[in-house]
Amino acid sequence: MLIKKKIKNFNINFGPQHPAAHGVLRLIVELNGEIIQKADPHIGLLHRGTEKLLESKTYLQGLPYMDRLDYVSAMAQEYSFSMSIENLMSSKIPNRFSLIRILMMELTRLLNHLLSLTTHAIDVGALTPFLWAFEEREKLMQLYEIISGSRLHSNYIRPFGLQNDIPNGFLEKIFFFVKKFISRIDEMEDLLTNNRIWKQRLSNIGILKTEDVINLSFSGVMMRGSGIPWDLRKIINYDKVFNKAWFKLPIGEMGDSYDRYLVRIEEMRQTVNIIIQVLNLFDNTNYTINDHKIFRKNKDTIKDSMENLIDHFKYYTEWINITKGYSYCGIESPKGEFGIFIISDGSNTPYRCKIRAPGFTHLQGIDHMTRGHMIADLVTVIGTQDIVFGEVDR
């Protein structure tokens, strides 16, 4: 007599402390042998309630929370948050402010991609690119420190302007950096692009078809890697500087992890191209905002009179009331479309602030991208998604 046994798939925990989880990601993975049948992402281990906290902070006090979202590319979140407030106030930013913002945004893109590509390489087993790229990231961190006083949480891009103007010699430092950086990209490609093991681990892994990308609401490199030429810098021109800067949009063909690697590499080259063009647009034009409700006197003047001291104190404790209404500003952050939706009730604190984080959207597609792959390929897919959990589990 034959006895029939029902065979169940094996469920394992991937994370939350797994070294290749890129944060506090916990995946419940259903396996048939080593083949993934289902990958169920569980978040909530890092939850800090950022959106709720913003409702009890003034807009200026809420700005540093943006740095803590995608802490690898902090100025991107600051930029989106500031532009949402400026849209509510119908405020026009002087040209010099726009140039500095775009310059720092594109340097931030280099910071992000250097970390993304090299930690992805570590996940797959290649250590050398990480060591090489972090030497370049250290130079970029020093530029961050020069301009904002901080290496990580910069708090530099402010609503209606910046924390301070760029110091003397800063543009020259950026130029000398990007001039040498192109050869560093070539060195990284020499190690990885035609490496047999790297190609075998990434090719045909996590394939995303055009309709998959659209249905899953992916953006950024995840979208361009599947052949869709979508970049908010070109599509909606959210900053007038992009009308003057010319750059190509790298797109993939297969939509696999290898294509997304190639797109990120080429995107760094195009970013260098944008930076050089922006450097050539700088001049010594006036950058003062005439609205004295927004633009404050030099902080040194608080020593001159009690009135100036009181004004300074009230400005930084209460800030200003923002026009009643709602505004959404989406930008092309290094990871995809990052957006801030603000509802203002006319006070100095937001009634509601909703954060549209690209990492959160990409993570919900991990089951689709990994089903049918080997368990080792799950690590590759997490790396190619470029997830940072500050923005995912906010």
C-alpha positions as CSV (number, residue, x, y, z in Angstrom):
1,M,0.0,0.0,0.0
2,L,1.4,3.4,-1.1
3,I,1.3,6.2,1.5
4,K,1.0,9.6,0.0
5,K,2.8,12.4,1.8
6,K,2.1,16.1,1.3
7,I,5.3,18.0,0.8
8,K,5.3,21.6,2.1
9,N,7.6,24.4,0.9
10,F,10.2,25.6,3.4
11,N,9.7,29.1,4.9
12,I,12.8,31.0,6.0
13,N,13.5,34.4,7.4
14,F,15.9,36.6,5.4
15,G,16.9,39.4,7.8
16,P,16.3,41.7,9.5
17,Q,20.0,41.5,10.4
18,H,21.2,39.8,7.2
19,P,24.3,41.6,5.9
20,A,22.9,41.9,2.4
21,A,19.5,43.2,3.5
22,H,20.6,46.9,3.1
23,G,18.9,47.9,6.3
24,V,16.3,46.4,8.6
25,L,14.5,44.4,5.9
26,R,12.8,41.1,6.9
27,L,11.7,38.8,4.1
28,I,9.6,35.7,4.6
29,V,10.9,33.6,1.8
30,E,9.0,30.4,0.7
31,L,11.4,28.0,-0.9
32,N,11.1,24.8,-3.0
33,G,14.6,23.5,-2.5
34,E,16.6,26.7,-3.5
35,I,13.9,28.1,-5.8
36,I,11.9,31.1,-4.5
37,Q,8.2,30.5,-4.6
38,K,7.3,33.7,-2.8
39,A,9.1,36.6,-1.1
40,D,7.0,38.6,1.4
41,P,8.6,41.8,2.6
42,H,8.0,42.8,6.2
43,I,8.8,46.3,7.4
44,G,8.1,48.2,10.6
45,L,11.3,47.6,12.5
46,L,12.7,51.1,11.9
47,H,9.4,53.0,12.0
48,R,9.8,56.5,13.4
49,G,6.5,58.1,12.3
50,T,8.2,60.8,10.3
51,E,5.1,62.0,8.5
52,K,3.2,62.3,11.8
53,L,6.1,64.1,13.5
54,L,6.1,66.7,10.8
55,E,2.6,67.7,11.7
56,S,3.8,69.1,15.1
57,K,7.0,70.8,13.7
58,T,7.3,74.1,11.9
59,Y,8.3,73.8,8.3
60,L,11.9,74.8,9.1
61,Q,12.1,72.3,12.0
62,G,10.8,69.6,9.8
63,L,13.5,70.0,7.2
64,P,16.2,68.0,9.1
65,Y,13.8,65.0,9.1
66,M,14.3,64.9,5.3
67,D,18.0,64.2,5.8
68,R,17.1,61.1,7.8
69,L,15.0,59.5,5.1
70,D,17.4,58.5,2.3
71,Y,20.5,59.3,4.3
72,V,22.8,58.3,1.4
73,S,21.4,61.2,-0.7
74,A,20.2,63.7,1.9
75,M,20.0,66.9,-0.2
76,A,17.5,65.3,-2.6
77,Q,14.9,65.1,0.1
78,E,15.7,68.7,1.3
79,Y,15.2,69.9,-2.3
80,S,11.8,68.3,-2.8
81,F,10.5,69.5,0.6
82,S,11.7,73.0,0.0
83,M,10.2,73.2,-3.5
84,S,6.8,72.0,-2.2
85,I,6.8,74.9,0.3
86,E,8.0,77.4,-2.4
87,N,5.2,76.2,-4.7
88,L,2.6,76.9,-2.0
89,M,4.0,80.4,-1.6
90,S,4.4,80.9,-5.4
91,S,7.9,82.0,-4.6
92,K,10.6,82.4,-7.3
93,I,14.1,81.5,-6.4
94,P,17.1,83.5,-7.6
95,N,19.2,81.9,-10.3
96,R,22.3,81.5,-8.1
97,F,20.2,79.5,-5.6
98,S,19.0,77.2,-8.4
99,L,22.5,76.6,-9.7
100,I,23.9,75.7,-6.3
101,R,20.9,73.4,-5.6
102,I,21.4,71.5,-8.8
103,L,25.1,71.3,-8.4
104,M,24.7,69.7,-4.9
105,M,21.9,67.5,-6.2
106,E,24.1,66.0,-8.9
107,L,27.0,65.6,-6.5
108,T,24.5,63.7,-4.3
109,R,23.7,61.5,-7.2
110,L,27.3,60.5,-7.5
111,L,27.4,59.8,-3.7
112,N,24.4,57.6,-4.0
113,H,25.5,55.6,-7.1
114,L,29.0,55.0,-5.7
115,L,27.5,53.4,-2.6
116,S,24.7,51.6,-4.5
117,L,27.0,50.0,-7.1
118,T,29.8,49.0,-4.7
119,T,27.7,47.6,-1.9
120,H,25.8,45.6,-4.6
121,A,29.2,44.3,-5.8
122,I,30.0,43.3,-2.2
123,D,26.7,41.4,-2.0
124,V,27.8,39.4,-5.1
125,G,31.3,38.9,-3.8
126,A,33.5,41.7,-5.2
127,L,35.2,43.8,-2.5
128,T,37.7,45.9,-4.4
129,P,35.2,48.3,-6.1
130,F,33.9,49.2,-2.7
131,L,37.3,50.2,-1.4
132,W,38.1,52.2,-4.5
133,A,34.8,54.0,-4.6
134,F,34.8,54.9,-1.0
135,E,38.0,56.9,-1.5
136,E,36.0,59.0,-4.0
137,R,33.0,59.2,-1.6
138,E,35.3,60.6,1.0
139,K,36.2,63.5,-1.3
140,L,32.5,64.1,-1.9
141,M,31.8,64.0,1.9
142,Q,34.5,66.6,2.4
143,L,32.7,68.9,-0.2
144,Y,29.5,68.3,1.8
145,E,31.3,69.3,5.0
146,I,32.8,72.4,3.5
147,I,29.5,73.8,2.3
148,S,27.2,72.7,5.1
149,G,29.4,71.8,8.1
150,S,28.1,68.3,8.1
151,R,29.2,65.1,6.2
152,L,25.9,63.3,6.3
153,H,22.8,65.2,7.5
154,S,23.6,68.5,5.7
155,N,20.4,70.6,6.5
156,Y,21.7,72.8,3.7
157,I,18.9,73.4,1.1
158,R,16.3,75.5,2.9
159,P,12.8,76.7,1.8
160,F,13.3,79.9,-0.2
161,G,17.1,79.5,-0.3
162,L,20.1,77.8,1.3
163,Q,21.8,77.7,4.6
164,N,24.6,79.9,3.3
165,D,26.4,80.8,0.1
166,I,29.2,78.7,-1.2
167,P,32.7,79.6,0.1
168,N,35.5,80.9,-2.0
169,G,37.3,78.3,-4.0
170,F,34.4,75.7,-3.7
171,L,33.6,75.6,-7.4
172,E,37.2,75.0,-8.3
173,K,37.3,72.1,-5.8
174,I,34.3,70.5,-7.5
175,F,35.9,71.0,-11.0
176,F,39.1,69.3,-10.0
177,F,37.1,66.5,-8.5
178,V,34.9,65.7,-11.5
179,K,37.9,66.1,-13.9
180,K,39.6,63.1,-12.2
181,F,36.4,61.2,-11.4
182,I,35.7,60.1,-15.0
183,S,38.9,57.9,-14.9
184,R,37.6,56.4,-11.6
185,I,34.4,55.3,-13.3
186,D,36.6,53.7,-16.0
187,E,38.6,51.8,-13.4
188,M,35.4,50.5,-11.8
189,E,34.1,49.3,-15.2
190,D,37.4,47.6,-15.8
191,L,36.8,45.5,-12.7
192,L,33.1,44.8,-13.2
193,T,31.5,45.4,-16.6
194,N,33.1,42.5,-18.5
195,N,33.9,40.4,-15.4
196,R,32.6,36.8,-16.1
197,I,31.3,36.2,-12.6
198,W,29.6,39.6,-12.3
199,K,27.8,39.1,-15.6
200,Q,26.7,35.6,-14.7
201,R,25.3,36.8,-11.4
202,L,23.4,39.8,-12.8
203,S,22.3,38.8,-16.4
204,N,18.7,37.6,-16.7
205,I,18.1,38.2,-13.0
206,G,15.2,40.3,-11.8
207,I,13.9,41.0,-15.3
208,L,11.3,43.7,-15.5
209,K,9.3,44.1,-18.7
210,T,7.9,47.5,-19.7
211,E,4.4,46.7,-18.6
212,D,5.7,45.4,-15.2
213,V,7.5,48.7,-14.5
214,I,4.4,50.7,-15.3
215,N,2.0,48.4,-13.3
216,L,4.4,48.5,-10.3
217,S,4.8,52.3,-10.4
218,F,8.6,52.0,-10.6
219,S,10.7,55.0,-11.4
220,G,14.3,56.1,-11.8
221,V,16.9,53.5,-12.8
222,M,14.4,50.7,-12.3
223,M,12.3,52.2,-15.0
224,R,15.1,53.4,-17.4
225,G,16.8,50.0,-17.1
226,S,13.7,48.5,-18.8
227,G,13.9,50.8,-21.8
228,I,11.6,53.6,-20.7
229,P,13.2,57.0,-21.2
230,W,11.6,58.6,-18.2
231,D,13.4,61.2,-16.1
232,L,11.7,64.1,-14.3
233,R,14.6,66.4,-15.0
234,K,13.6,66.2,-18.7
235,I,9.9,65.4,-18.5
236,I,8.7,68.3,-16.2
237,N,11.8,70.5,-15.9
238,Y,11.1,71.2,-12.2
239,D,14.1,73.5,-12.2
240,K,14.9,76.0,-14.9
241,V,18.6,75.0,-14.8
242,F,17.8,71.8,-16.6
243,N,16.6,73.8,-19.6
244,K,20.2,75.0,-20.0
245,A,22.1,71.7,-19.3
246,W,22.3,69.0,-21.9
247,F,22.6,65.4,-21.0
248,K,21.7,61.9,-22.3
249,L,19.3,59.5,-20.8
250,P,20.9,56.0,-20.5
251,I,18.3,53.2,-21.0
252,G,18.5,49.4,-20.9
253,E,17.3,46.8,-23.2
254,M,16.7,43.5,-21.3
255,G,15.5,45.1,-18.1
256,D,17.6,42.8,-15.9
257,S,20.0,43.6,-13.1
258,Y,23.0,43.9,-15.5
259,D,21.2,46.6,-17.5
260,R,20.4,48.5,-14.4
261,Y,24.1,48.3,-13.4
262,L,25.1,49.8,-16.8
263,V,22.5,52.5,-16.5
264,R,23.9,53.6,-13.2
265,I,27.4,53.7,-14.5
266,E,26.4,55.8,-17.5
267,E,24.3,58.0,-15.3
268,M,27.4,58.9,-13.3
269,R,29.1,60.0,-16.5
270,Q,26.1,62.1,-17.5
271,T,26.0,63.6,-14.0
272,V,29.6,64.8,-14.4
273,N,28.6,66.3,-17.7
274,I,25.7,68.2,-16.0
275,I,28.0,69.4,-13.2
276,I,30.6,70.9,-15.7
277,Q,27.8,72.7,-17.5
278,V,26.3,74.1,-14.3
279,L,29.8,75.3,-13.2
280,N,30.0,77.3,-16.4
281,L,26.7,79.0,-15.7
282,F,27.8,80.6,-12.4
283,D,28.2,84.4,-12.3
284,N,28.2,87.1,-9.7
285,T,24.6,88.2,-10.0
286,N,22.6,89.4,-7.1
287,Y,20.9,86.6,-5.1
288,T,19.0,88.6,-2.4
289,I,15.3,87.9,-1.9
290,N,13.5,91.1,-1.4
291,D,10.7,89.6,0.7
292,H,11.8,90.6,4.2
293,K,9.3,88.2,5.7
294,I,11.4,85.4,4.2
295,F,14.8,86.8,4.0
296,R,16.3,87.7,7.4
297,K,19.0,90.2,8.2
298,N,22.5,88.9,8.7
299,K,22.7,87.0,12.0
300,D,25.6,89.3,13.1
301,T,23.1,92.2,13.4
302,I,21.4,90.6,16.4
303,K,24.2,92.1,18.5
304,D,23.2,95.6,17.4
305,S,19.7,95.9,19.0
306,M,17.2,94.0,21.1
307,E,14.6,94.3,18.3
308,N,16.9,92.3,16.0
309,L,17.5,89.7,18.6
310,I,13.7,89.3,19.2
311,D,13.1,89.1,15.5
312,H,15.8,86.4,15.1
313,F,14.4,84.4,18.0
314,K,10.8,84.5,16.8
315,Y,11.9,83.6,13.2
316,Y,13.7,80.4,14.2
317,T,11.1,79.3,16.8
318,E,7.9,80.1,15.0
319,W,9.1,80.6,11.4
320,I,6.4,81.9,9.0
321,N,2.8,81.0,8.1
322,I,2.5,79.2,4.8
323,T,-0.3,79.9,2.3
324,K,-3.4,77.7,2.7
325,G,-3.6,75.0,0.0
326,Y,-1.8,71.9,-1.1
327,S,1.3,71.2,-3.2
328,Y,3.2,68.2,-4.6
329,C,6.7,68.3,-5.8
330,G,8.4,65.3,-7.3
331,I,12.0,65.3,-8.2
332,E,14.4,62.8,-9.9
333,S,16.3,61.7,-6.9
334,P,19.1,59.2,-7.3
335,K,16.8,56.3,-6.5
336,G,13.8,57.4,-8.6
337,E,10.9,59.8,-8.1
338,F,10.9,61.3,-4.6
339,G,7.9,63.5,-3.8
340,I,6.5,65.6,-1.0
341,F,2.8,66.3,-0.8
342,I,1.9,69.0,1.6
343,I,-1.5,70.2,2.8
344,S,-1.3,73.6,4.5
345,D,-4.0,75.1,6.7
346,G,-2.4,78.5,6.7
347,S,-0.3,78.0,9.9
348,N,3.4,77.5,10.4
349,T,3.1,73.7,10.6
350,P,1.8,71.4,7.9
351,Y,-1.7,69.9,8.3
352,R,-0.5,66.8,6.4
353,C,2.8,65.8,4.8
354,K,2.9,62.7,2.7
355,I,6.2,61.3,1.5
356,R,6.4,59.4,-1.8
357,A,9.6,57.4,-1.5
358,P,10.9,55.4,-4.5
359,G,12.4,52.7,-2.3
360,F,9.1,51.8,-0.7
361,T,7.5,51.4,-4.2
362,H,10.4,49.3,-5.5
363,L,10.4,47.0,-2.4
364,Q,6.8,46.0,-3.0
365,G,7.9,44.5,-6.4
366,I,10.5,42.2,-4.9
367,D,8.2,39.2,-5.0
368,H,7.5,39.7,-8.7
369,M,11.2,40.1,-9.4
370,T,12.5,37.1,-7.5
371,R,9.8,34.4,-8.0
372,G,11.4,31.4,-9.8
373,H,15.0,32.5,-9.0
374,M,17.5,30.9,-6.7
375,I,17.9,32.1,-3.1
376,A,21.3,33.5,-4.0
377,D,19.6,35.7,-6.7
378,L,17.5,37.4,-4.0
379,V,20.6,39.1,-2.8
380,T,21.3,40.4,-6.3
381,V,17.8,41.8,-6.7
382,I,17.9,43.6,-3.3
383,G,21.2,45.2,-4.4
384,T,19.8,46.3,-7.8
385,Q,16.8,47.9,-6.2
386,D,19.1,50.3,-4.2
387,I,17.0,50.4,-1.0
388,V,17.6,52.6,2.0
389,F,15.3,51.9,4.8
390,G,15.0,55.4,6.2
391,E,12.7,56.3,3.4
392,V,11.0,52.9,3.1
393,D,10.0,52.5,6.7
394,R,9.5,56.1,7.7
